[in-house]
Amino acid sequence: MVQRYLLLSLLLLFPLSGNAQTGITVEDAVRIALENNYQLKQAQNNIDLADMEVMSAYGDFLPSINGSFNGNQRVGQQFDPSSFTFGDLTIYSMSGGLSSSVPLFNGFRNINNLRRSETQRSFQGEQLERLRQNVIFTTASRFLQVVLNDELLTISRRNLSLSMQQLERIEAQVEVGARPMVDLLNQASVVANDELAVVQRENALTTSMAQLMRVMQDDSGTDYTLIMPDTDGLNLTPVNMDLNDLVRMALQSRSDLRAQMLAIERAEYDRAIVRATLLPSLNASFGINGSYSDQYRDPVTREPLGFSDQFFDRNVNRFLGFNVQIPLFNNLNRRTNYQQAQIAVKNSRLELENVRFQINEEVRQAYNDYISIVQELESTEKALAAAERAYETELQRYEVGASTLIELNQANANFVQAQSGRIQAVYNFVFQEKVLDFFLGRLTDQIEL
């Protein structure tokens, strides 16, 4: 039995290596996620679409130009201009021309539509920025979770290795009669529980790694190993912060708040565009037309005229005019649309207040969590030092027969729990700093741990 445990201990201390792995830092993971995230790609497509809408809005100020060309063949009883009689004829004719229309006044609809398009472009940009921060935050948090689970697995494996070594010593002592058989059975039970803890930690690590791969959206099949600064090298110095200053900073920096302000502005332009339909509109139009018929004759010589003489000379018409439209009654549809636009503006303003309250709540909660974790850092450091001393003392007492195996195992369990609590407090502190940056709206892809 001991030989089996010795082999398992060697596998834990020197795990078998499989395929070559690629080491990545948290910055690398964030970069990969930003490159692959489909939501970011969709948001960029929306910005490209908004750019096209801005160009289209500028084009609304330009005159519209249309060209036309028609060809006809008429067969049957028709008037013959050459003989001034009716007969069974086949007449070929063609006509074509250019026309243009220029909006002179449409209730400032073009101006408001342009401003609305520019606002929509800015709105999409702010949404893209917040989405980028969300991807960065999610990737960094899952990266830290993988590293934390890996550290907890290392602790569990180390504890299992020590339990196996203790089992070996107890078995040797039982064989010479220095220890009772019950100590061997109890230690074997402890080893079995430690093996289960290792399996559970391995499963947690595998799950968290799969979640990280999901947010990175990397389907290359690369086997990654995460590179994390040693916990001794992490900056665990708390930063003094004022809650009111943090709230003000968040209200100035959060892109989702700016996006909602732009949504209000966009709704106001939508209302102005709808209001333009209640006002008169004025358009100017002008154009030129030409026509040709194989039956057309010169009024003097009565000779047929060619296509060029007719289309570009004799049968040319020019026109210039304007059109005024005054909305009088449209089954109250325009008035209803305007009321709907007004309600949309009111709802957007209410949503802005909700976003402000949400930001205030998120920053306060993140601040309180940060203060709590700072206190947890101090307490876990003291608890770890005390638990380590207690375990070492209990181990010495057990070796000289002054303590029982149950007391030793309890001291060891407390030591392992203190180690786990300490490493979790360290990584929670690092993570909480990123939570604060995220809710303050200042998180960038330059993640520093």
Order of alpha helices (4+ residues) and beta strands (2+ residues): alpha-beta-alpha-alpha-beta-beta-alpha-alpha-beta-alpha-alpha-beta-beta-alpha-alpha
